[in-house]
Amino acid sequence: MNVRVRTKKLVMIAMFIAIIFAQEEALTGIPNVQLTVLLLMVYGAVVGPIWGSVIVLAHCLFDNLFMGSLMPSVFLPMAIGWEIVMLFGWFSKKWPIILKVIMSILGALIYCWLFVLFNWLMIPTIDIYKYMIADIPFEIVLMASSGISVALLYIPIYKIADKGYNFDRIKSDKIETNEEEPLL
């Protein structure tokens, strides 16, 4: 892979990080309504697990620095949860859309439960049952927004992201099926 192709792919990854960060911050006022699950599933399918992990960690770091919440009880469950969602996108790349929707809902639920678990472990005085009950509406909202956004937007966003990132594999609007070379 030549330097120009490598450079363009790195720029696309930086754009993916900027897009995911910007949309999450723009939707911060609406609790748990976001396109993060959708975008991470798309990015996982487009760039693969290694560069997908870079996107997840960069997003978590920037989000936590911007929100002033860079502490283990927030950063660790966020990074692990989004990593799982990104891997769901990678695993489900060739699956039908209904299975992607199910995976997005499951990923959103795992993401929420990781916060419950980490807060329970790091703050031993917390009443776990009250915390879990109080978190149910937020879990439902995140699962619903994730499932709906994946159902409606996954295919068009995937096509745009894949065409932009894998431009070197596209010939006559057809994507070749050969394995992608690593960037490093």
N, CA and C atoms as an extended XYZ file, in Angstrom:
552
Properties=species:S:1:pos:R:3:atomname:S:1:resname:S:1:resid:I:1 pbc="F F F"
N         0.848       -1.160        0.000 N   MET     1
C         0.000        0.000        0.000 CA  MET     1
C         0.902        1.234        0.000 C   MET     1
N         0.626        2.146       -0.911 N   ASN     2
C         1.497        3.317       -1.017 CA  ASN     2
C         1.167        4.370        0.050 C   ASN     2
N         1.996        5.366        0.128 N   VAL     3
C         1.889        6.388        1.168 CA  VAL     3
C         0.596        7.182        1.035 C   VAL     3
N         0.176        7.481       -0.179 N   ARG     4
C        -1.052        8.257       -0.394 CA  ARG     4
C        -2.266        7.502        0.114 C   ARG     4
N        -2.320        6.199       -0.151 N   VAL     5
C        -3.444        5.377        0.309 CA  VAL     5
C        -3.438        5.318        1.830 C   VAL     5
N        -2.282        5.088        2.418 N   ARG     6
C        -2.143        5.025        3.877 CA  ARG     6
C        -2.570        6.341        4.524 C   ARG     6
N        -2.132        7.422        3.945 N   THR     7
C        -2.469        8.746        4.478 CA  THR     7
C        -3.963        8.989        4.415 C   THR     7
N        -4.581        8.646        3.297 N   LYS     8
C        -6.023        8.857        3.173 CA  LYS     8
C        -6.779        8.000        4.182 C   LYS     8
N        -6.337        6.771        4.397 N   LYS     9
C        -7.021        5.907        5.372 CA  LYS     9
C        -6.876        6.462        6.789 C   LYS     9
N        -5.705        6.979        7.128 N   LEU    10
C        -5.525        7.581        8.451 CA  LEU    10
C        -6.390        8.829        8.612 C   LEU    10
N        -6.522        9.617        7.555 N   VAL    11
C        -7.386       10.794        7.595 CA  VAL    11
C        -8.845       10.366        7.764 C   VAL    11
N        -9.249        9.299        7.100 N   MET    12
C       -10.622        8.798        7.257 CA  MET    12
C       -10.874        8.340        8.691 C   MET    12
N        -9.903        7.669        9.291 N   ILE    13
C       -10.051        7.229       10.685 CA  ILE    13
C       -10.187        8.442       11.598 C   ILE    13
N        -9.389        9.474       11.364 N   ALA    14
C        -9.499       10.706       12.150 CA  ALA    14
C       -10.874       11.352       11.963 C   ALA    14
N       -11.392       11.310       10.743 N   MET    15
C       -12.737       11.845       10.493 CA  MET    15
C       -13.796       11.011       11.207 C   MET    15
N       -13.640        9.700       11.210 N   PHE    16
C       -14.584        8.836       11.921 CA  PHE    16
C       -14.603        9.191       13.411 C   PHE    16
N       -13.418        9.419       13.992 N   ILE    17
C       -13.327        9.791       15.409 CA  ILE    17
C       -14.023       11.136       15.638 C   ILE    17
N       -13.784       12.094       14.762 N   ALA    18
C       -14.396       13.416       14.899 CA  ALA    18
C       -15.916       13.339       14.771 C   ALA    18
N       -16.405       12.545       13.837 N   ILE    19
C       -17.856       12.419       13.636 CA  ILE    19
C       -18.518       11.803       14.859 C   ILE    19
N       -17.941       10.723       15.374 N   ILE    20
C       -18.561       10.057       16.519 CA  ILE    20
C       -18.536       10.953       17.752 C   ILE    20
N       -17.441       11.690       17.941 N   PHE    21
C       -17.350       12.608       19.074 CA  PHE    21
C       -18.363       13.739       18.923 C   PHE    21
N       -18.430       14.346       17.755 N   ALA    22
C       -19.319       15.489       17.532 CA  ALA    22
C       -20.786       15.112       17.696 C   ALA    22
N       -21.193       13.959       17.166 N   GLN    23
C       -22.607       13.593       17.292 CA  GLN    23
C       -22.973       13.290       18.732 C   GLN    23
N       -22.047       12.670       19.475 N   GLU    24
C       -22.368       12.356       20.869 CA  GLU    24
C       -22.478       13.627       21.705 C   GLU    24
N       -21.585       14.571       21.470 N   GLU    25
C       -21.654       15.831       22.217 CA  GLU    25
C       -22.880       16.645       21.801 C   GLU    25
N       -23.248       16.602       20.534 N   ALA    26
C       -24.429       17.334       20.065 CA  ALA    26
C       -25.713       16.787       20.679 C   ALA    26
N       -25.736       15.484       20.951 N   LEU    27
C       -26.940       14.854       21.516 CA  LEU    27
C       -26.858       14.669       23.032 C   LEU    27
N       -25.898       15.300       23.676 N   THR    28
C       -25.713       15.139       25.124 CA  THR    28
C       -26.947       15.562       25.916 C   THR    28
N       -27.677       16.531       25.464 N   GLY    29
C       -28.856       17.018       26.186 CA  GLY    29
C       -30.007       16.038       26.243 C   GLY    29
N       -29.980       15.024       25.418 N   ILE    30
C       -31.040       14.006       25.417 CA  ILE    30
C       -30.433       12.725       25.973 C   ILE    30
N       -30.726       12.374       27.227 N   PRO    31
C       -30.061       11.222       27.859 CA  PRO    31
C       -30.206        9.926       27.064 C   PRO    31
N       -29.082        9.326       26.740 N   ASN    32
C       -28.976        8.022       26.076 CA  ASN    32
C       -29.554        7.972       24.677 C   ASN    32
N       -29.868        9.087       24.076 N   VAL    33
C       -30.247        9.112       22.669 CA  VAL    33
C       -29.001        9.537       21.913 C   VAL    33
N       -28.471        8.636       21.113 N   GLN    34
C       -27.235        8.896       20.397 CA  GLN    34
C       -27.098        7.931       19.219 C   GLN    34
N       -26.181        8.234       18.350 N   LEU    35
C       -25.895        7.379       17.197 CA  LEU    35
C       -24.582        6.626       17.387 C   LEU    35
N       -24.065        6.599       18.606 N   THR    36
C       -22.766        5.990       18.865 CA  THR    36
C       -22.762        4.506       18.545 C   THR    36
N       -23.802        3.783       18.943 N   VAL    37
C       -23.860        2.343       18.661 CA  VAL    37
C       -23.861        2.113       17.154 C   VAL    37
N       -24.674        2.855       16.435 N   LEU    38
C       -24.727        2.745       14.973 CA  LEU    38
C       -23.359        3.007       14.364 C   LEU    38
N       -22.737        4.124       14.729 N   LEU    39
C       -21.461        4.486       14.127 CA  LEU    39
C       -20.355        3.500       14.477 C   LEU    39
N       -20.313        3.035       15.724 N   LEU    40
C       -19.277        2.070       16.087 CA  LEU    40
C       -19.467        0.741       15.369 C   LEU    40
N       -20.716        0.329       15.158 N   MET    41
C       -20.947       -0.913       14.396 CA  MET    41
C       -20.512       -0.732       12.943 C   MET    41
N       -20.818        0.410       12.371 N   VAL    42
C       -20.394        0.693       10.989 CA  VAL    42
C       -18.873        0.748       10.911 C   VAL    42
N       -18.248        1.475       11.818 N   TYR    43
C       -16.791        1.611       11.786 CA  TYR    43
C       -16.106        0.270       12.009 C   TYR    43
N       -16.653       -0.553       12.906 N   GLY    44
C       -16.091       -1.891       13.117 CA  GLY    44
C       -16.143       -2.715       11.846 C   GLY    44
N       -17.265       -2.621       11.124 N   ALA    45
C       -17.406       -3.376        9.878 CA  ALA    45
C       -16.500       -2.837        8.778 C   ALA    45
N       -16.266       -1.537        8.763 N   VAL    46
C       -15.484       -0.920        7.688 CA  VAL    46
C       -13.978       -1.040        7.927 C   VAL    46
N       -13.509       -0.683        9.129 N   VAL    47
C       -12.064       -0.621        9.364 CA  VAL    47
C       -11.501       -1.854       10.058 C   VAL    47
N       -12.352       -2.712       10.602 N   GLY    48
C       -11.880       -3.911       11.284 CA  GLY    48
C       -11.609       -3.670       12.756 C   GLY    48
N       -11.248       -4.726       13.472 N   PRO    49
C       -11.133       -4.619       14.935 CA  PRO    49
C        -9.940       -3.808       15.440 C   PRO    49
N        -8.831       -3.802       14.722 N   ILE    50
C        -7.652       -3.088       15.226 CA  ILE    50
C        -7.863       -1.581       15.140 C   ILE    50
N        -8.189       -1.074       13.969 N   TRP    51
C        -8.423        0.357       13.831 CA  TRP    51
C        -9.734        0.759       14.487 C   TRP    51
N       -10.680       -0.170       14.570 N   GLY    52
C       -11.906        0.095       15.322 CA  GLY    52
C       -11.602        0.348       16.787 C   GLY    52
N       -10.651       -0.407       17.346 N   SER    53
C       -10.239       -0.198       18.739 CA  SER    53
C        -9.589        1.169       18.923 C   SER    53
N        -8.828        1.600       17.937 N   VAL    54
C        -8.226        2.937       17.994 CA  VAL    54
C        -9.325        3.998       18.030 C   VAL    54
N       -10.336        3.822       17.201 N   ILE    55
C       -11.464        4.763       17.171 CA  ILE    55
C       -12.169        4.773       18.524 C   ILE    55
N       -12.430        3.599       19.086 N   VAL    56
C       -13.118        3.503       20.383 CA  VAL    56
C       -12.310        4.198       21.477 C   VAL    56
N       -11.038        3.872       21.584 N   LEU    57
C       -10.220        4.458       22.653 CA  LEU    57
C       -10.062        5.966       22.491 C   LEU    57
N        -9.867        6.420       21.267 N   ALA    58
C        -9.747        7.868       21.035 CA  ALA    58
C       -11.063        8.567       21.388 C   ALA    58
N       -12.168        7.979       20.972 N   HIS    59
C       -13.475        8.574       21.288 CA  HIS    59
C       -13.692        8.633       22.801 C   HIS    59
N       -13.412        7.553       23.498 N   CYS    60
C       -13.604        7.517       24.956 CA  CYS    60
C       -12.710        8.542       25.648 C   CYS    60
N       -11.471        8.633       25.207 N   LEU    61
C       -10.542        9.595       25.808 CA  LEU    61
C       -11.023       11.025       25.574 C   LEU    61
N       -11.359       11.376       24.344 N   PHE    62
C       -11.808       12.736       24.035 CA  PHE    62
C       -13.117       13.055       24.762 C   PHE    62
N       -14.051       12.115       24.770 N   ASP    63
C       -15.340       12.334       25.419 CA  ASP    63
C       -15.154       12.562       26.919 C   ASP    63
N       -14.338       11.728       27.558 N   ASN    64
C       -14.121       11.866       28.994 CA  ASN    64
C       -13.344       13.137       29.331 C   ASN    64
N       -12.369       13.501       28.518 N   LEU    65
C       -11.643       14.756       28.745 CA  LEU    65
C       -12.568       15.963       28.572 C   LEU    65
N       -13.386       15.928       27.547 N   PHE    66
C       -14.296       17.045       27.269 CA  PHE    66
C       -15.356       17.193       28.357 C   PHE    66
N       -15.880       16.064       28.839 N   MET    67
C       -16.932       16.092       29.856 CA  MET    67
C       -16.372       16.184       31.276 C   MET    67
N       -15.058       16.093       31.437 N   GLY    68
C       -14.449       16.177       32.753 CA  GLY    68
C       -14.686       14.946       33.616 C   GLY    68
N       -14.821       13.797       32.983 N   SER    69
C       -15.136       12.571       33.731 CA  SER    69
C       -14.077       11.489       33.525 C   SER    69
N       -12.831       11.898       33.377 N   LEU    70
C       -11.771       10.924       33.128 CA  LEU    70
C       -11.375       10.254       34.446 C   LEU    70
N       -12.175        9.261       34.832 N   MET    71
C       -11.901        8.463       36.018 CA  MET    71
C       -12.261        7.016       35.706 C   MET    71
N       -11.658        6.079       36.399 N   PRO    72
C       -11.855        4.663       36.051 CA  PRO    72
C       -13.314        4.203       36.062 C   PRO    72
N       -14.130        4.721       36.964 N   SER    73
C       -15.525        4.272       37.037 CA  SER    73
C       -16.353        4.707       35.834 C   SER    73
N       -15.832        5.647       35.042 N   VAL    74
C       -16.518        6.081       33.820 CA  VAL    74
C       -15.776        5.606       32.580 C   VAL    74
N       -14.464        5.839       32.546 N   PHE    75
C       -13.685        5.520       31.343 CA  PHE    75
C       -13.659        4.021       31.047 C   PHE    75
N       -13.415        3.192       32.040 N   LEU    76
C       -13.280        1.745       31.800 CA  LEU    76
C       -14.563        1.091       31.282 C   LEU    76
N       -15.721        1.300       31.936 N   PRO    77
C       -16.920        0.669       31.359 CA  PRO    77
C       -17.274        1.225       29.988 C   PRO    77
N       -17.010        2.523       29.781 N   MET    78
C       -17.285        3.118       28.469 CA  MET    78
C       -16.408        2.479       27.397 C   MET    78
N       -15.114        2.377       27.666 N   ALA    79
C       -14.192        1.805       26.680 CA  ALA    79
C       -14.514        0.338       26.412 C   ALA    79
N       -14.769       -0.436       27.452 N   ILE    80
C       -15.091       -1.856       27.270 CA  ILE    80
C       -16.419       -2.018       26.543 C   ILE    80
N       -17.418       -1.237       26.952 N   GLY    81
C       -18.739       -1.329       26.316 CA  GLY    81
C       -18.716       -0.961       24.845 C   GLY    81
N       -18.059        0.151       24.521 N   TRP    82
C       -17.985        0.558       23.105 CA  TRP    82
C       -17.122       -0.402       22.290 C   TRP    82
N       -16.114       -0.972       22.926 N   GLU    83
C       -15.292       -1.983       22.238 CA  GLU    83
C       -16.150       -3.199       21.867 C   GLU    83
N       -16.998       -3.635       22.776 N   ILE    84
C       -17.896       -4.766       22.508 CA  ILE    84
C       -18.843       -4.425       21.367 C   ILE    84
N       -19.409       -3.220       21.394 N   VAL    85
C       -20.318       -2.791       20.318 CA  VAL    85
C       -19.586       -2.775       18.976 C   VAL    85
N       -18.362       -2.235       18.958 N   MET    86
C       -17.581       -2.188       17.713 CA  MET    86
C       -17.305       -3.605       17.207 C   MET    86
N       -16.969       -4.522       18.120 N   LEU    87
C       -16.718       -5.909       17.713 CA  LEU    87
C       -17.998       -6.583       17.207 C   LEU    87
N       -19.141       -6.244       17.789 N   PHE    88
C       -20.418       -6.739       17.258 CA  PHE    88
C       -20.584       -6.296       15.806 C   PHE    88
N       -20.210       -5.047       15.511 N   GLY    89
C       -20.286       -4.556       14.130 CA  GLY    89
C       -19.361       -5.320       13.214 C   GLY    89
N       -18.177       -5.632       13.694 N   TRP    90
C       -17.216       -6.392       12.890 CA  TRP    90
C       -17.709       -7.814       12.648 C   TRP    90
N       -18.181       -8.475       13.710 N   PHE    91
C       -18.669       -9.851       13.567 CA  PHE    91
C       -19.901       -9.927       12.664 C   PHE    91
N       -20.768       -8.927       12.746 N   SER    92
C       -22.042       -8.986       12.031 CA  SER    92
C       -21.984       -8.314       10.663 C   SER    92
N       -20.789       -8.069       10.164 N   LYS    93
C       -20.614       -7.349        8.899 CA  LYS    93
C       -21.447       -7.923        7.756 C   LYS    93
N       -21.470       -9.229        7.631 N   LYS    94
C       -22.172       -9.854        6.509 CA  LYS    94
C       -23.541      -10.411        6.898 C   LYS    94
N       -24.011      -10.116        8.089 N   TRP    95
C       -25.297      -10.613        8.558 CA  TRP    95
C       -26.437       -9.743        8.038 C   TRP    95
N       -27.663      -10.287        8.022 N   PRO    96
C       -28.815       -9.464        7.623 CA  PRO    96
C       -29.061       -8.334        8.631 C   PRO    96
N       -29.742       -7.310        8.200 N   ILE    97
C       -29.941       -6.113        9.014 CA  ILE    97
C       -30.686       -6.430       10.310 C   ILE    97
N       -31.601       -7.356       10.306 N   ILE    98
C       -32.354       -7.665       11.529 CA  ILE    98
C       -31.427       -8.202       12.613 C   ILE    98
N       -30.417       -8.975       12.240 N   LEU    99
C       -29.453       -9.466       13.228 CA  LEU    99
C       -28.548       -8.344       13.719 C   LEU    99
N       -28.236       -7.391       12.845 N   LYS   100
C       -27.469       -6.222       13.276 CA  LYS   100
C       -28.273       -5.405       14.293 C   LYS   100
N       -29.573       -5.276       14.059 N   VAL   101
C       -30.436       -4.546       14.996 CA  VAL   101
C       -30.426       -5.242       16.358 C   VAL   101
N       -30.558       -6.564       16.352 N   ILE   102
C       -30.529       -7.327       17.604 CA  ILE   102
C       -29.184       -7.148       18.304 C   ILE   102
N       -28.098       -7.198       17.540 N   MET   103
C       -26.770       -7.010       18.122 CA  MET   103
C       -26.607       -5.601       18.691 C   MET   103
N       -27.193       -4.602       18.037 N   SER   104
C       -27.088       -3.227       18.552 CA  SER   104
C       -27.849       -3.086       19.865 C   SER   104
N       -28.998       -3.715       19.964 N   ILE   105
C       -29.775       -3.665       21.207 CA  ILE   105
C       -29.032       -4.397       22.320 C   ILE   105
N       -28.492       -5.553       22.004 N   LEU   106
C       -27.707       -6.307       22.986 CA  LEU   106
C       -26.461       -5.522       23.407 C   LEU   106
N       -25.784       -4.910       22.457 N   GLY   107
C       -24.602       -4.103       22.765 CA  GLY   107
C       -24.938       -2.922       23.665 C   GLY   107
N       -26.071       -2.264       23.420 N   ALA   108
C       -26.498       -1.146       24.266 CA  ALA   108
C       -26.787       -1.625       25.687 C   ALA   108
N       -27.399       -2.776       25.813 N   LEU   109
C       -27.699       -3.326       27.141 CA  LEU   109
C       -26.415       -3.690       27.886 C   LEU   109
N       -25.477       -4.322       27.195 N   ILE   110
C       -24.188       -4.664       27.813 CA  ILE   110
C       -23.465       -3.394       28.245 C   ILE   110
N       -23.493       -2.377       27.400 N   TYR   111
C       -22.862       -1.097       27.732 CA  TYR   111
C       -23.435       -0.536       29.030 C   TYR   111
N       -24.751       -0.530       29.156 N   CYS   112
C       -25.393       -0.016       30.380 CA  CYS   112
C       -25.037       -0.866       31.596 C   CYS   112
N       -25.068       -2.171       31.458 N   TRP   113
C       -24.784       -3.057       32.588 CA  TRP   113
C       -23.331       -2.953       33.047 C   TRP   113
N       -22.426       -2.642       32.123 N   LEU   114
C       -21.035       -2.447       32.524 CA  LEU   114
C       -20.893       -1.257       33.476 C   LEU   114
N       -21.656       -0.204       33.244 N   PHE   115
C       -21.628        0.936       34.156 CA  PHE   115
C       -22.177        0.554       35.525 C   PHE   115
N       -23.254       -0.219       35.536 N   VAL   116
C       -23.811       -0.688       36.813 CA  VAL   116
C       -22.755       -1.501       37.558 C   VAL   116
N       -22.143       -2.441       36.878 N   LEU   117
C       -21.140       -3.308       37.502 CA  LEU   117
C       -19.945       -2.509       38.022 C   LEU   117
N       -19.392       -1.626       37.184 N   PHE   118
C       -18.219       -0.862       37.603 CA  PHE   118
C       -18.540        0.082       38.761 C   PHE   118
N       -19.708        0.710       38.735 N   ASN   119
C       -20.067        1.597       39.842 CA  ASN   119
C       -20.276        0.814       41.125 C   ASN   119
N       -20.840       -0.361       41.019 N   TRP   120
C       -21.029       -1.210       42.193 CA  TRP   120
C       -19.687       -1.661       42.761 C   TRP   120
N       -18.732       -1.989       41.896 N   LEU   121
C       -17.411       -2.416       42.358 CA  LEU   121
C       -16.578       -1.259       42.915 C   LEU   121
N       -16.690       -0.088       42.324 N   MET   122
C       -15.838        1.028       42.735 CA  MET   122
C       -16.449        1.867       43.852 C   MET   122
N       -17.748        1.790       44.021 N   ILE   123
C       -18.417        2.532       45.096 CA  ILE   123
C       -19.191        1.509       45.930 C   ILE   123
N       -18.527        0.866       46.888 N   PRO   124
C       -19.157       -0.237       47.618 CA  PRO   124
C       -20.386        0.156       48.433 C   PRO   124
N       -20.550        1.434       48.731 N   THR   125
C       -21.709        1.850       49.530 CA  THR   125
C       -22.977        2.010       48.695 C   THR   125
N       -22.861        1.863       47.379 N   ILE   126
C       -24.019        2.051       46.498 CA  ILE   126
C       -25.017        0.899       46.677 C   ILE   126
N       -26.287        1.248       46.692 N   ASP   127
C       -27.342        0.226       46.742 CA  ASP   127
C       -27.589       -0.232       45.302 C   ASP   127
N       -27.069       -1.396       44.973 N   ILE   128
C       -27.080       -1.877       43.590 CA  ILE   128
C       -28.497       -2.039       43.030 C   ILE   128
N       -29.446       -2.450       43.877 N   TYR   129
C       -30.820       -2.672       43.401 CA  TYR   129
C       -31.497       -1.352       43.048 C   TYR   129
N       -31.293       -0.337       43.860 N   LYS   130
C       -31.854        0.980       43.544 CA  LYS   130
C       -31.208        1.549       42.276 C   LYS   130
N       -29.906        1.352       42.162 N   TYR   131
C       -29.189        1.828       40.982 CA  TYR   131
C       -29.739        1.151       39.726 C   TYR   131
N       -29.911       -0.166       39.789 N   MET   132
C       -30.407       -0.901       38.623 CA  MET   132
C       -31.820       -0.477       38.257 C   MET   132
N       -32.677       -0.281       39.241 N   ILE   133
C       -34.053        0.148       38.969 CA  ILE   133
C       -34.067        1.553       38.380 C   ILE   133
N       -33.256        2.446       38.931 N   ALA   134
C       -33.191        3.809       38.407 CA  ALA   134
C       -32.629        3.855       36.987 C   ALA   134
N       -31.824        2.869       36.630 N   ASP   135
C       -31.179        2.856       35.315 CA  ASP   135
C       -32.070        2.260       34.215 C   ASP   135
N       -33.136        1.579       34.582 N   ILE   136
C       -33.988        0.902       33.585 CA  ILE   136
C       -34.496        1.845       32.496 C   ILE   136
N       -35.069        3.016       32.814 N   PRO   137
C       -35.538        3.891       31.727 CA  PRO   137
C       -34.424        4.304       30.762 C   PRO   137
N       -33.221        4.546       31.293 N   PHE   138
C       -32.098        4.952       30.451 CA  PHE   138
C       -31.628        3.794       29.562 C   PHE   138
N       -31.681        2.580       30.095 N   GLU   139
C       -31.339        1.399       29.305 CA  GLU   139
C       -32.326        1.220       28.165 C   GLU   139
N       -33.596        1.390       28.456 N   ILE   140
C       -34.632        1.236       27.426 CA  ILE   140
C       -34.447        2.278       26.321 C   ILE   140
N       -34.178        3.521       26.711 N   VAL   141
C       -33.979        4.587       25.712 CA  VAL   141
C       -32.771        4.294       24.836 C   VAL   141
N       -31.651        3.878       25.450 N   LEU   142
C       -30.443        3.579       24.662 CA  LEU   142
C       -30.679        2.382       23.735 C   LEU   142
N       -31.343        1.342       24.238 N   MET   143
C       -31.612        0.178       23.378 CA  MET   143
C       -32.529        0.564       22.220 C   MET   143
N       -33.556        1.359       22.502 N   ALA   144
C       -34.491        1.771       21.445 CA  ALA   144
C       -33.797        2.654       20.414 C   ALA   144
N       -33.045        3.664       20.872 N   SER   145
C       -32.380        4.556       19.916 CA  SER   145
C       -31.335        3.800       19.100 C   SER   145
N       -30.672        2.827       19.731 N   SER   146
C       -29.673        2.027       19.004 CA  SER   146
C       -30.338        1.149       17.950 C   SER   146
N       -31.380        0.434       18.343 N   GLY   147
C       -32.068       -0.451       17.405 CA  GLY   147
C       -32.685        0.305       16.237 C   GLY   147
N       -33.345        1.414       16.542 N   ILE   148
C       -33.994        2.203       15.483 CA  ILE   148
C       -32.957        2.806       14.538 C   ILE   148
N       -31.876        3.368       15.101 N   SER   149
C       -30.873        3.990       14.235 CA  SER   149
C       -30.182        2.958       13.352 C   SER   149
N       -29.898        1.773       13.886 N   VAL   150
C       -29.276        0.724       13.065 CA  VAL   150
C       -30.250        0.254       11.983 C   VAL   150
N       -31.505        0.069       12.344 N   ALA   151
C       -32.501       -0.389       11.362 CA  ALA   151
C       -32.654        0.604       10.207 C   ALA   151
N       -32.632        1.894       10.519 N   LEU   152
C       -32.900        2.896        9.488 CA  LEU   152
C       -31.658        3.417        8.766 C   LEU   152
N       -30.531        3.467        9.463 N   LEU   153
C       -29.376        4.177        8.905 CA  LEU   153
C       -28.145        3.322        8.636 C   LEU   153
N       -28.113        2.072        9.092 N   TYR   154
C       -26.890        1.281        8.957 CA  TYR   154
C       -26.448        1.137        7.502 C   TYR   154
N       -27.336        0.710        6.640 N   ILE   155
C       -26.957        0.416        5.250 CA  ILE   155
C       -26.451        1.668        4.519 C   ILE   155
N       -27.181        2.799        4.557 N   PRO   156
C       -26.637        3.964        3.832 CA  PRO   156
C       -25.324        4.495        4.417 C   PRO   156
N       -25.201        4.505        5.748 N   ILE   157
C       -23.956        4.999        6.349 CA  ILE   157
C       -22.809        4.035        6.079 C   ILE   157
N       -23.091        2.738        6.120 N   TYR   158
C       -22.043        1.751        5.818 CA  TYR   158
C       -21.529        1.941        4.397 C   TYR   158
N       -22.427        2.131        3.444 N   LYS   159
C       -22.007        2.295        2.049 CA  LYS   159
C       -21.118        3.523        1.875 C   LYS   159
N       -21.477        4.627        2.526 N   ILE   160
C       -20.685        5.845        2.412 CA  ILE   160
C       -19.319        5.670        3.073 C   ILE   160
N       -19.328        5.124        4.303 N   ALA   161
C       -18.068        4.948        5.037 CA  ALA   161
C       -17.145        3.954        4.335 C   ALA   161
N       -17.710        2.871        3.834 N   ASP   162
C       -16.893        1.856        3.173 CA  ASP   162
C       -16.309        2.392        1.868 C   ASP   162
N       -17.108        3.137        1.134 N   LYS   163
C       -16.606        3.698       -0.123 CA  LYS   163
C       -15.503        4.723        0.145 C   LYS   163
N       -15.636        5.497        1.206 N   GLY   164
C       -14.612        6.485        1.544 CA  GLY   164
C       -13.341        5.849        2.076 C   GLY   164
N       -13.485        4.816        2.928 N   TYR   165
C       -12.312        4.212        3.548 CA  TYR   165
C       -11.627        3.205        2.635 C   TYR   165
N       -12.391        2.396        1.958 N   ASN   166
C       -11.833        1.338        1.106 CA  ASN   166
C       -11.828        1.731       -0.364 C   ASN   166
N       -11.535        2.996       -0.625 N   PHE   167
C       -11.519        3.503       -1.993 CA  PHE   167
C       -10.532        2.762       -2.882 C   PHE   167
N        -9.487        2.225       -2.298 N   ASP   168
C        -8.456        1.551       -3.085 CA  ASP   168
C        -8.891        0.160       -3.538 C   ASP   168
N        -9.974       -0.381       -2.959 N   ARG   169
C       -10.463       -1.699       -3.365 CA  ARG   169
C       -11.646       -1.603       -4.315 C   ARG   169
N       -12.115       -0.406       -4.585 N   ILE   170
C       -13.322       -0.232       -5.385 CA  ILE   170
C       -12.948       -0.076       -6.851 C   ILE   170
N       -13.553       -0.921       -7.672 N   LYS   171
C       -13.378       -0.847       -9.117 CA  LYS   171
C       -14.761       -0.906       -9.739 C   LYS   171
N       -15.123        0.066      -10.484 N   SER   172
C       -16.425        0.132      -11.143 CA  SER   172
C       -17.567       -0.039      -10.139 C   SER   172
N       -17.483        0.639       -8.998 N   ASP   173
C       -18.493        0.567       -7.944 CA  ASP   173
C       -18.706       -0.835       -7.389 C   ASP   173
N       -17.759       -1.731       -7.571 N   LYS   174
C       -17.833       -3.074       -6.990 CA  LYS   174
C       -16.682       -3.222       -6.005 C   LYS   174
N       -16.970       -3.755       -4.841 N   ILE   175
C       -15.932       -3.949       -3.836 CA  ILE   175
C       -15.349       -5.336       -4.013 C   ILE   175
N       -14.027       -5.379       -4.129 N   GLU   176
C       -13.374       -6.686       -4.225 CA  GLU   176
C       -13.446       -7.389       -2.881 C   GLU   176
N       -13.369       -8.715       -2.886 N   THR   177
C       -13.504       -9.472       -1.652 CA  THR   177
C       -12.171       -9.884       -1.047 C   THR   177
N       -11.054       -9.414       -1.615 N   ASN   178
C        -9.762       -9.810       -1.057 CA  ASN   178
C        -9.522       -9.148        0.290 C   ASN   178
N        -8.654       -9.728        1.097 N   GLU   179
C        -8.376       -9.228        2.447 CA  GLU   179
C        -7.659       -7.888        2.364 C   GLU   179
N        -7.942       -7.053        3.339 N   GLU   180
C        -7.341       -5.727        3.398 CA  GLU   180
C        -5.939       -5.843        4.024 C   GLU   180
N        -4.994       -5.066        3.464 N   GLU   181
C        -3.647       -5.019        4.020 CA  GLU   181
C        -3.663       -4.148        5.274 C   GLU   181
N        -2.863       -4.487        6.278 N   PRO   182
C        -2.799       -3.628        7.469 CA  PRO   182
C        -2.134       -2.293        7.142 C   PRO   182
N        -2.515       -1.256        7.868 N   LEU   183
C        -1.949        0.062        7.626 CA  LEU   183
C        -0.521        0.184        8.131 C   LEU   183
N        -0.188       -0.567        9.145 N   LEU   184
C         1.160       -0.445        9.710 CA  LEU   184
C         2.101       -1.491        9.170 C   LEU   184
